Amino acid sequence: MKDIKALTLDDVKRIAAAAEREALAHGWAVSIAVCDAGGHPLWLQRLDGAAPMSAMVAPEKARTCVLSGKPSSVYEDMVNNGRFAALKMPVVPLEGGEPIIIDGTVIGAVGVSGVKSGEDAQVARAGVAAVIAVKETA
C-alpha cells in the first residue's frame, strides 16, 4: 500500500487566498478553481469583474491537470504546434492549469481563467506554491 497525501479544506483555502492575492496585485479579474486528485471541485471563486465563462473554464483547466499530471499549457502547446488531434482529448488545451504534486503524486490542481493564459498560469502557480511551501516546512 502507498500513503497518499490529500488536500484539506485549510490547504484549499490557503491555495485560493494566495492565488487571489496574486490576481489582485496585478488587477486581474479571474476565476480560481481547485480540484482534488479525482478532478472533483473543491473550490471555485469568481473575482469581481471576471467573465462568467471564466467560472466554467477554470475548473476544466484544473481537471485537465489531474487527468494528465501536467500543466494544461502542454496541450495548448500541442495544438499551437499543429497537433490538432489533441483537440479530441478530454482536456482543455489552454494554459492556466497547474498540478499540485506532493511526493511525486498529483493530489490536485489549480485552474485559473480570465486574463491572458500566461497570466492565468502565474496566478495558478502562486496558489500551488502556497501549499508546497507549507508541506516543505512541515
N, C-alpha and C positions, 0 to 999 in steps of 0.2 A: 504494500500500500504506500501511497505517496501523500504526504500532507500538503495541502494547497491553501495558500492564503486567500482570503475573500475580503472584499470591500465592506466596511461597516458604514453605518449612516454618518458617523463622525468623519470618516475618510471622505465620503462623498461631499459632505458639507465643506470640508477643507479644500477639496478639488474645485468645487463650484465657486467658492469665495476667491480663491487665487485666480481662477480664470476671469471672474467678474472684475477683479481689481485690474488685471492686465487690459481687459477691454476698455474699462472706464478711463484708465490712464491715457489711452490713445483716442478716446472719444468714439469708440467703435460700438455701434448698436448691433448686437449679435444675440443669437440663441445658443445656449450651452446645454449639452446633454451628457450624461454619464450613464454607462450601462455596465452590467456585470459580465462575467465570463461567458454567459449564455446569450449575450446580446439583449438581455431584458432591461428595460429602462429603470433607472434608479433615481434620476433627477432630470428635470427639464425646466429651464427658465428662459424667458424671452425678455431681454432688456428693453427699456423704453425706446421706442423708435425702430426696433428691429422688425423687418418684414415678416408678416405672418408665415410665409413659406419657409423662412429660416427655421421655424419651430418644427417643421416636418423633415427638413434636410439634416439638421444637426444629429438627431438620434440615428439616422441611417448611416451617417459617416462613422459614428461610434460603433454601430453594429458591424460595419464593414471591417473595422479593425479587429474585433474579436473573432470574426469568421476567418480572417486571414493571418492574424498575428502581425500585421504590417500596418504602417501608416496608410491612410487612404490615398495619399499622394502617389503611391506606387501605381495605382490603377489609372489615375489621371495621366501620369507619365506614359503608361502603356498606350492609352488612346491617342495622346498627343504625338506619339511616335509611330502611329499608323496601325497599331494592333487593335483594330476595331472589334474583333471578336470579344474583347474584354467587356464590351457593352452588353453582352449576353450573360455575363456573370452576375450572380446575385449580390452585387456590391454597388455602392455609389462611387463612381470614379471621379471624385472631387477632393482636392486637398482640404484638410481641416479636421481630419480624424487622426487621433494618436492612441496607440495601445498603451495600457498600463501593464508593464512586465515586472514581476517580482520573482526572484529566484528562478529565472528562465521560463516562467509560466505567465501567460496572459490572464490577468484576473479581472480585466475590464477595459474600458476605453472612454475617451472623451471626444465628443464631436462638437464642432463649432461651425456656425454658418451665419452669414450676414454681411461680411465685407469681402475684400479680395482674399482669394484662397490662401495665400501665404500668411496673411494677417489672421485668418481663421486658425491656421495651424499654430501660429505664435501663441494665440490665446489658449488653445488646447494644450500645448506643451507646458504653459505656465501652470495649468491645472494638474497635469501629470507630475510635474516637478514638485508640487506641494506634497503629494502623497509619497513620492520617492524619498524626499528629504526626511519625512517622519520615520519611514522604515529604516533609513540609514542611521538615525540617531537612537533607534530602539535597541 
